[in-house]
Amino acid sequence: MGRERIFNAGILLALLLVPLIAWKMDEPFLITLATKVTILALAGVGLNIALGLGGLVSLGHAAFFGIGGYAMGILASHAQNYEPLFSWPFLFEGSNQMPLIWLVAVVASAAAALVIGALSLRTSGVYFIMITLAFGQMLYYFTISWSAYGGEDGLSIWVRNEMPGVNTLDPIQFFAVTFVILCLTLWSAARVAQSAFGLALSAARQSEERVETVGLAPFKLRLMAFVISGAITGLAGALFADLNRFVSPTMLSWHTSGEIMIFVILGGVGRLYGPVVGAAVYILLEHFLGGISEYWQIFLGLLLLGMVLFARGGLIGALLGREVAHD
Amino acid sequence: MSLILILEQVLNGLQFGVMLFLMAAGLTLVFGVMGLINLAHGALYMVGAFAAAAVAGWTGSFVLALMASLAAAAAAGALVEVTVIRRLYDRDHLDQVLATFALILIFSEGTRWLFGSFPLFLDVPSYLSGPVMLPGGIQYPLYRLAMIAIGLVVGAGLFWLIARTRIGVQIRAGEADREMIAALGVDISKLYTLVFALGAALAGLAGALVGAIQSVQVGMGEPVLILAFVVIVIGGIGSIKGALVGALLVGLTDTLGGVFLPRLFALMMEPENAASLGASLASMLIYILMAAVLLVRPSGLFGGSA
């Protein structure tokens, strides 16, 4: 366990140092790249709770990512256009305050995860994969035809939303906000994994019958995990939309679900810091391979294929050996 | 809303459903026999469409184009099965999802590299273009009618293959107990390659047929792939009969919902709201159908205990 802890600290430190150095050298693009890694890692940490801890292969997490994004888009667009979002039971004109947007994003994506999870978790295995995929697509097509909020073109926000005490327009300050959220989430995720709930969830992944025999309900555990997972991914979606000041149906497409899953797998399933490593490697690949060849996704595909076929513990597993895998 | 319009839309739904069946049949066979979830099935659909467009461009023959789609998709399927897929049979579903997702990336970008980003066009041959008069005074495009016919004939052939031939017996036996038929001396890996190539060929044929009424472009297989997933989830994974029923159900629901929901809402509210609400609800209709089926039967209409 020791080596992995040092490795994790190093990863986090690198994620912090790169933008700081970039800030000193006045390279705002690098800071934005690091912010992107941080936010996508957060989305991956969310998925990892369902996937790594609960063994729930959800191919529909883009839905929660997108719901978070649209929560930001809808609130902020009403605020910027001075159009009330609703006038009953009280007048609400939307908001450009990040904490409120995050709250709405988390609540909305958790609610969606509750409904989707309650339906999907009636099934398991391949059915579960396909059903989460289908629900994701359902919301994707819904946003495409939702003309009130831009339909296929998406929604642009002119100015990044505000946060008390922070100048979010400054790249390094916005990075700091996302970095703090990622650290808090990683810490909470570690606590969850070691809590009674997390242990029971892990046990339900390894042997459903045994968990039932001791009187726990796997369905409830999994639903809880799915909701937590969706909520974190939704928060990441709100931040991602704020980073780009843009939200569109692409955030909900199943390629996004696949990418979030790739972050988790590249790093190593069930590893706390797997998504951080995975997102960082993915963004670096996209940036550097994308610079070499327009068709960089061929290399990404080959890498992923090689990873799945030959290095099953992900990058962290390949570097550190399989010391945490107990099942 | 005349009866003719309704009948026309029912035919459209039927045509869509039959194409979905060609896609879903391969997917459900591969899952039923090998226990593999194959996201790259949509890529094989795309390979079929591109092969058909390329061959039609060189030779001008639509029949040759269709044959090329079958051959190219089957060859691509067999190649992928031998190099990648067969390593995945013993893996869990997560590995299968990732590896086949990786295959999609490779296929899509590879096709873009070969053919460029612009869509290709595959023309309907002259002897199949134009409308035809159906009994009851309905004018309907001949090509779409031909699609329904081809789909039904291929479907019937598939049922015959599974139910009546020696290969079909082996496929069904493979679904029931793969160790046993391997022990009985059937070359199981050859059988797997064959089943995979067969499914791929059906997908490729569907891609070529649909490619003639839509454009042939990279990524065209993915929306269809996801609809095919909905189909086999509704029908029950592994069941060909379920795939047929599910495909027709999804095809009809999607087509009829898209046309009639906005009109239905127009009876109740302003036309502008009705159009947008109807359109958004129609796009979600098949997923609502799927959720409803799953509430009643979690393993699909014709699925065993999954």
Chai-1 contact restraints between the chains, C-beta under 6 A:
chainA,res_idxA,chainB,res_idxB,connection_type,confidence,min_distance_angstrom,max_distance_angstrom,comment,restraint_id
A,V57,B,H93,contact,1.0,0.0,6.0,A-B,restraint_1
A,V57,B,L94,contact,1.0,0.0,6.0,A-B,restraint_2
A,L119,B,A291,contact,1.0,0.0,6.0,A-B,restraint_3
A,R122,B,P298,contact,1.0,0.0,6.0,A-B,restraint_4
A,T123,B,P298,contact,1.0,0.0,6.0,A-B,restraint_5
A,V126,B,I37,contact,1.0,0.0,6.0,A-B,restraint_6
A,V126,B,H93,contact,1.0,0.0,6.0,A-B,restraint_7
A,Y127,B,A306,contact,1.0,0.0,6.0,A-B,restraint_8
A,M130,B,F229,contact,1.0,0.0,6.0,A-B,restraint_9
A,M130,B,V233,contact,1.0,0.0,6.0,A-B,restraint_10
A,A134,B,V230,contact,1.0,0.0,6.0,A-B,restraint_11
A,A134,B,Y287,contact,1.0,0.0,6.0,A-B,restraint_12
A,A134,B,M290,contact,1.0,0.0,6.0,A-B,restraint_13
A,Q137,B,I226,contact,1.0,0.0,6.0,A-B,restraint_14
A,M138,B,M284,contact,1.0,0.0,6.0,A-B,restraint_15
A,M138,B,Y287,contact,1.0,0.0,6.0,A-B,restraint_16
A,Y141,B,S283,contact,1.0,0.0,6.0,A-B,restraint_17
A,F142,B,S280,contact,1.0,0.0,6.0,A-B,restraint_18
A,F142,B,M284,contact,1.0,0.0,6.0,A-B,restraint_19
A,S145,B,A279,contact,1.0,0.0,6.0,A-B,restraint_20
A,S145,B,S280,contact,1.0,0.0,6.0,A-B,restraint_21
A,S145,B,S283,contact,1.0,0.0,6.0,A-B,restraint_22
A,W146,B,S280,contact,1.0,0.0,6.0,A-B,restraint_23
A,S147,B,S276,contact,1.0,0.0,6.0,A-B,restraint_24
A,G258,B,F101,contact,1.0,0.0,6.0,A-B,restraint_25
A,I265,B,L98,contact,1.0,0.0,6.0,A-B,restraint_26
A,Y295,B,E109,contact,1.0,0.0,6.0,A-B,restraint_27
A,Y295,B,W113,contact,1.0,0.0,6.0,A-B,restraint_28
A,Q297,B,L105,contact,1.0,0.0,6.0,A-B,restraint_29
A,Q297,B,E109,contact,1.0,0.0,6.0,A-B,restraint_30
A,I298,B,I106,contact,1.0,0.0,6.0,A-B,restraint_31
A,I298,B,E109,contact,1.0,0.0,6.0,A-B,restraint_32
A,L300,B,L105,contact,1.0,0.0,6.0,A-B,restraint_33
A,G301,B,A102,contact,1.0,0.0,6.0,A-B,restraint_34
A,G301,B,L105,contact,1.0,0.0,6.0,A-B,restraint_35
A,G301,B,I106,contact,1.0,0.0,6.0,A-B,restraint_36
A,L304,B,A102,contact,1.0,0.0,6.0,A-B,restraint_37
A,L305,B,A99,contact,1.0,0.0,6.0,A-B,restraint_38
A,L305,B,A102,contact,1.0,0.0,6.0,A-B,restraint_39
A,V308,B,D95,contact,1.0,0.0,6.0,A-B,restraint_40
A,V308,B,L98,contact,1.0,0.0,6.0,A-B,restraint_41
A,V308,B,A99,contact,1.0,0.0,6.0,A-B,restraint_42
A,L309,B,R87,contact,1.0,0.0,6.0,A-B,restraint_43
